[in-house]
Amino acid sequence: MDELWEKLSAGGVPQQCGWLQDKYGLSWQIIPSALGQLMNDPDPAKASRVMQAMMKMTKIDIAALKRAYAQR
């Protein structure tokens, strides 16, 4: 995921929630598979914490999402 993000964002513009615009003006969203697993938890409080954390990110940080998920 990091390599893909670096290559696509080179000369482009990083944006919120894993979105970026490449040097040609095309928009991409780079989402790790872990995000779906964390956000689809049956506990709505856990899923909400993950969503709140993601909304503050540009490039998605899986470790930070897992920390938000594990909070009490």
C-alpha distance (Angstrom), angle and dihedral (degrees) to the residues before:
residue distance angle dihedral
M1 . . .
D2 3.82 . .
E3 3.80 92.6 .
L4 3.80 92.4 49.2
W5 3.81 91.1 47.8
E6 3.81 92.0 50.2
K7 3.80 94.2 48.4
L8 3.80 96.0 45.9
S9 3.80 95.5 42.9
A10 3.83 94.5 48.5
G11 3.78 104.0 116.1
G12 3.80 90.2 -0.3
V13 3.78 138.1 91.9
P14 3.83 123.9 -93.5
Q15 3.80 113.7 -142.0
Q16 3.80 138.8 -174.8
C17 3.83 125.7 -62.2
G18 3.79 98.6 14.2
W19 3.80 95.3 -49.7
L20 3.78 122.5 132.9
Q21 3.75 137.9 167.8
D22 3.80 114.8 -135.1
K23 3.80 125.2 -138.6
Y24 3.81 89.8 -89.2
G25 3.80 93.7 55.0
L26 3.82 96.2 -105.2
S27 3.81 115.9 139.1
W28 3.78 122.1 -132.9
Q29 3.79 134.3 178.8
I30 3.81 115.7 -150.5
I31 3.80 108.6 -160.0
P32 3.81 125.3 173.9
S33 3.81 116.6 -134.9
A34 3.82 87.9 -123.3
L35 3.81 89.3 69.4
G36 3.81 92.5 65.8
Q37 3.77 91.7 47.8
L38 3.81 92.7 50.4
M39 3.81 95.8 43.9
N40 3.81 94.0 47.3
D41 3.79 94.1 58.5
P42 3.82 111.3 132.1
D43 3.83 88.9 -128.1
P44 3.81 104.0 87.0
A45 3.83 92.2 -159.3
K46 3.81 91.5 59.3
A47 3.81 92.8 46.3
S48 3.80 90.2 47.9
R49 3.80 92.9 52.1
V50 3.80 89.9 51.2
M51 3.82 91.0 49.8
Q52 3.81 92.0 48.3
A53 3.82 90.7 50.8
M54 3.81 92.8 47.4
M55 3.81 92.3 51.3
K56 3.83 88.9 62.5
M57 3.81 93.9 52.1
T58 3.76 134.6 88.1
K59 3.82 100.8 -172.1
I60 3.82 108.3 28.1
D61 3.82 112.0 -106.7
I62 3.83 108.7 -155.6
A63 3.82 94.1 -167.2
A64 3.82 91.1 53.6
L65 3.81 90.8 48.3
K66 3.80 90.5 51.6
R67 3.82 90.6 50.0
A68 3.82 90.5 51.8
Y69 3.81 89.7 47.9
A70 3.82 92.6 52.2
Q71 3.81 96.0 48.4
R72 3.78 119.3 111.2
